[in-house]
Amino acid sequence: TGDVVQEYDRHLGEVNAVFFLDGGKRFVSSSDDKSLRIWEFGVPIEVKTVADPSQHAAPACTREVHPGGKHVSFTSMDNKILTYEATDKFRRASKKTFAGHNVAGY
């Protein structure tokens, strides 16, 4: 019908990607505001915001959920691949950061 059912409007920049976790119970959005936001489906307030002044944007086409469902990886505009634990706490897996790419962007 084209009617808005639920609006999630906490990002301060353009939203680059939205993808679901936990069989559709939660989803993650990335934005040009250099943040990741974790939401419960059907609740318009984010469960967690991952943002840091040194963090770079994670473009839309560059995220992937691990086949086991416990990790998700993003490419970052600073030539790194960042991995987060996709569990209840959704925290960065600092030992699973990969660097060394020579070309930034997507």
Kinemage of the C-alpha trace (Angstrom):
@kinemage 1
@onewidth
@group {chain A} dominant
@subgroup {mainchain}
@vectorlist {calphas} color= white
{ca thr a 1} P 0.000 0.000 0.000
{ca gly a 2} L 3.011 2.287 0.316
{ca asp a 3} L 2.195 3.216 3.914
{ca val a 4} L 5.075 3.544 6.395
{ca val a 5} L 4.735 0.768 8.964
{ca gln a 6} L 7.803 1.512 11.105
{ca glu a 7} L 10.436 4.250 10.804
{ca tyr a 8} L 14.022 3.968 12.045
{ca asp a 9} L 15.480 7.472 11.888
{ca arg a 10} L 18.452 7.752 14.252
{ca his a 11} L 21.290 7.971 11.689
{ca leu a 12} L 22.697 11.430 10.977
{ca gly a 13} L 23.849 10.560 7.435
{ca glu a 14} L 22.705 8.478 4.509
{ca val a 15} L 22.066 4.818 5.319
{ca asn a 16} L 24.315 2.550 3.252
{ca ala a 17} L 23.158 -0.912 4.243
{ca val a 18} L 20.599 -2.800 6.264
{ca phe a 19} L 20.871 -6.518 6.915
{ca phe a 20} L 19.207 -8.950 9.260
{ca leu a 21} L 20.690 -11.165 11.976
{ca asp a 22} L 19.248 -13.861 14.227
{ca gly a 23} L 16.701 -15.064 11.709
{ca gly a 24} L 15.199 -11.596 11.315
{ca lys a 25} L 14.915 -10.693 15.006
{ca arg a 26} L 17.599 -7.980 14.793
{ca phe a 27} L 19.141 -5.934 12.025
{ca val a 28} L 22.200 -3.742 11.575
{ca ser a 29} L 22.363 -0.501 9.621
{ca ser a 30} L 25.504 1.310 8.485
{ca ser a 31} L 25.616 4.952 7.525
{ca asp a 32} L 27.747 7.793 6.208
{ca asp a 33} L 27.626 9.138 9.780
{ca lys a 34} L 30.322 6.485 10.453
{ca ser a 35} L 28.159 4.462 12.794
{ca leu a 36} L 26.648 1.014 12.946
{ca arg a 37} L 23.313 0.717 14.691
{ca ile a 38} L 21.781 -2.499 15.926
{ca trp a 39} L 17.989 -2.657 16.102
{ca glu a 40} L 15.355 -5.105 17.240
{ca phe a 41} L 12.858 -5.592 14.445
{ca gly a 42} L 9.657 -3.704 15.277
{ca val a 43} L 11.277 -1.377 17.858
{ca pro a 44} L 12.287 2.081 16.506
{ca ile a 45} L 15.046 2.710 19.097
{ca glu a 46} L 18.480 1.211 18.509
{ca val a 47} L 19.668 -1.478 20.904
{ca lys a 48} L 23.281 -0.440 20.406
{ca thr a 49} L 25.263 2.183 18.531
{ca val a 50} L 28.822 1.475 17.454
{ca ala a 51} L 30.584 4.764 16.721
{ca asp a 52} L 34.066 6.109 17.215
{ca pro a 53} L 35.615 9.374 15.956
{ca ser a 54} L 38.310 7.362 14.149
{ca gln a 55} L 35.818 4.907 12.628
{ca his a 56} L 35.238 5.092 8.884
{ca ala a 57} L 32.032 4.472 6.938
{ca ala a 58} L 31.172 0.901 5.937
{ca pro a 59} L 29.637 0.935 2.444
{ca ala a 60} L 26.534 -1.036 1.529
{ca cys a 61} L 28.011 -3.693 -0.700
{ca thr a 62} L 30.757 -4.742 1.675
{ca arg a 63} L 29.324 -6.621 4.608
{ca glu a 64} L 28.949 -10.333 5.129
{ca val a 65} L 27.602 -12.547 7.893
{ca his a 66} L 29.806 -15.531 8.730
{ca pro a 67} L 28.160 -18.863 7.798
{ca gly a 68} L 28.114 -19.790 11.501
{ca gly a 69} L 26.152 -16.602 12.218
{ca lys a 70} L 28.429 -15.489 15.062
{ca his a 71} L 30.448 -12.820 13.214
{ca val a 72} L 29.842 -10.134 10.625
{ca ser a 73} L 32.573 -8.351 8.643
{ca phe a 74} L 32.592 -4.939 6.969
{ca thr a 75} L 35.048 -3.254 4.686
{ca ser a 76} L 35.873 0.208 5.879
{ca met a 77} L 36.797 3.306 3.892
{ca asp a 78} L 40.237 3.243 5.572
{ca asn a 79} L 41.247 0.024 3.750
{ca lys a 80} L 40.467 -2.386 6.590
{ca ile a 81} L 38.127 -5.297 7.107
{ca leu a 82} L 36.484 -5.019 10.531
{ca thr a 83} L 34.829 -7.983 12.220
{ca tyr a 84} L 32.164 -7.812 14.916
{ca glu a 85} L 30.703 -10.526 17.094
{ca ala a 86} L 27.062 -10.792 16.061
{ca thr a 87} L 25.980 -12.056 19.473
{ca asp a 88} L 23.806 -10.263 22.025
{ca lys a 89} L 26.559 -7.738 22.831
{ca phe a 90} L 27.589 -7.006 19.196
{ca arg a 91} L 31.159 -5.991 19.917
{ca arg a 92} L 34.222 -5.593 17.758
{ca ala a 93} L 36.472 -8.620 17.457
{ca ser a 94} L 39.735 -6.658 17.513
{ca lys a 95} L 41.877 -9.721 16.739
{ca lys a 96} L 39.887 -10.165 13.529
{ca thr a 97} L 40.767 -6.847 11.881
{ca phe a 98} L 42.511 -7.168 8.551
{ca ala a 99} L 44.575 -4.392 6.971
{ca gly a 100} L 46.913 -3.993 4.038
{ca his a 101} L 44.685 -3.183 1.089
{ca asn a 102} L 46.106 -0.484 -1.170
{ca val a 103} L 42.930 1.012 -2.628
{ca ala a 104} L 40.174 2.647 -0.565
{ca gly a 105} L 36.522 2.842 -1.470
{ca tyr a 106} L 34.072 0.552 -3.213
